[in-house]
């Protein structure tokens, strides 16, 4: 089983809200998740409310070989969460 860290879309039309989730790579975007790891609200102006991440759990999944999507990798860099050394880069 290959685990990916990716965003799951919630919210209404023209008001997106995303949850960061650890999912099996074969599951569709809004399908069953293994674990919820935080949320991202792109409309929220206050940075502390726009992005909330469970740092220890994200670092755990990255250490287990989970691959973040490009968007999630960007959010993790903004939050100062580095991928573990020796881990392959996301494609």
C-alpha positions in Angstrom: 0.0 0.0 0.0 1.4 3.4 -1.0 0.3 6.3 1.2 -0.1 9.8 -0.1 -0.7 13.1 1.8 -3.2 15.1 -0.2 -6.1 17.5 0.1 -9.7 16.5 0.4 -12.2 19.1 -0.9 -15.1 20.2 1.3 -17.2 23.4 1.5 -19.7 24.8 -0.9 -19.5 26.1 -4.4 -17.1 29.1 -4.7 -16.1 28.6 -1.0 -13.6 25.7 -1.0 -12.2 24.3 2.2 -9.7 21.4 2.3 -8.7 18.8 4.8 -5.2 17.4 4.7 -5.4 13.6 4.8 -3.2 10.5 4.6 -4.8 8.2 2.1 -4.1 5.1 0.1 -2.9 6.2 -3.3 -5.5 4.1 -5.1 -8.5 5.9 -3.4 -10.2 8.8 -5.2 -9.8 12.4 -4.0 -12.7 12.6 -1.6 -12.7 8.9 -0.7 -11.9 7.0 2.4 -9.0 8.4 4.4 -6.5 6.7 6.8 -6.1 9.7 9.0 -7.0 13.4 9.0 -3.9 15.6 9.6 -5.2 19.1 9.5 -7.0 21.6 7.3 -6.4 24.4 4.8 -8.8 27.3 4.2 -7.6 29.3 1.2 -10.2 32.1 1.7 -9.3 32.8 5.3 -7.1 35.9 5.6 -5.5 35.3 9.0 -2.6 32.8 8.5 -3.1 31.2 11.9 -6.7 30.3 11.0 -6.0 29.4 7.3 -3.7 26.5 8.0 -3.7 24.1 10.9 -1.5 21.0 10.8 -0.8 18.1 13.2 2.9 18.4 12.9 3.9 15.2 14.7 1.5 13.0 12.7 2.6 14.5 9.4 6.3 13.9 10.3 5.4 10.3 11.3 3.7 9.7 7.9 6.6 11.3 6.0 9.1 9.1 7.9 7.0 6.0 6.9 7.4 7.0 3.2 4.2 8.8 2.5 4.5 11.1 -0.6 2.9 14.6 -0.4 1.1 15.9 -3.4 2.7 19.1 -4.9 0.2 21.4 -3.2 0.6 19.7 0.1 4.4 19.8 -0.2 4.1 23.6 -0.8 1.9 24.0 2.3 4.3 21.9 4.4 7.2 24.1 3.3 5.2 27.2 4.3 4.6 25.6 7.7 8.3 24.7 8.1 7.8 21.0 8.0 10.7 19.4 6.1 10.6 16.0 4.5 13.0 13.5 6.2 16.5 13.1 4.9 16.9 10.5 2.2 13.3 10.6 1.2 12.6 10.8 -2.5 11.2 14.0 -3.9 7.6 14.3 -5.1 7.1 14.0 -8.8 
